[in-house]
């Protein structure tokens, strides 16, 4: 199994006396340690209008991290394309790919938070069409050897060239977060790599991987092109586990709050299916190292080869995973484990 991180970041630190921006610096240091410990990748979210200073300038932060790392792959998890000018985004992504030496994994999506659609004055029903047009412009910009013009539904460009070109050819790998059968099928048909959510059970994950394989068409299946997110917290006592699950429930409730359309509380993103806290953390990897190893083994049996772990920003947890959990996975014999 391969392990990466799926992170959020906040400008504000938990320490009341910390200087402005300390939370962002903490995130950089956390990921530097992850590279030293052998983790393969880190994916950073993008969100807006939360009120809790959640990271909004994802590519800027990845560029900063590129300057402080050498092997860690740098992912966006994910950039909502409807919020962005696709030409500017293509140029910024190519720049990060170049300065990192070709380490960018570009996670993209159509957006799911009601608060963001409202804030950007974009109708949710336009999300998929805006996403598709943005991908068309970006990929053409990266791969075209000449100037081009684009007259679309949402964007118009005249006699442009996207520069610089990215380091990876034909462009950085595109990763799409998906949960429904229809969205997974679209990702497969387009040849995108796939990010599956942190809430689904191993059985659901197995079904979604099968759906992805069935719709890949001409694209060969590589299990490392499917990443599955999981919350993780290593504890020594039931009380520690319960406290961590309480923090997870509070965080999930915040996400649900900004994702939900108050006028249609049961409709929208598949995330809303996990409004019940018990459903949200039922498949989180919380507990002792042995319990976490068992949970990861269940994912591997479901066909998972690449896991993105969602930690609290705690270096001690990273180290415990590397030194307490990975050896237990290796001892199981059937698992080829690498951080």
Buried (B, 14 or more C-beta within 10 A) or exposed (E): BBBBBBBBBBBBBEEEEEEEEBBBBBBBEBBBBBBBBEBBBBBBBBBBEBEEBBBBBBBEBBBBBBEEBEEBBBBBBBBBBBBBBBBEBBBBBBBBBBBBEEBBBBBBBBBBBBBBBBEBEBEBEBBBBBBBBBBBBBBBBBEEEEEBEBEBEEBEBEEBEBEEBBBBEEBBBBBBBBBEBEBBBBBBEBBBBBBBBBBBBBEBBBBBBEBBBEBBEEBEEEBEBBBBBBBBBBBEEEEBBEEBBEEBBEBBEBBBBBBBBEEEEEEBBBBBBBBEBEEBBEBBBBBBBEBBBBBBBBBBEBBBBBBBBBBBBEBEBBBBBBEBBBEBBEEEEEBEBEB
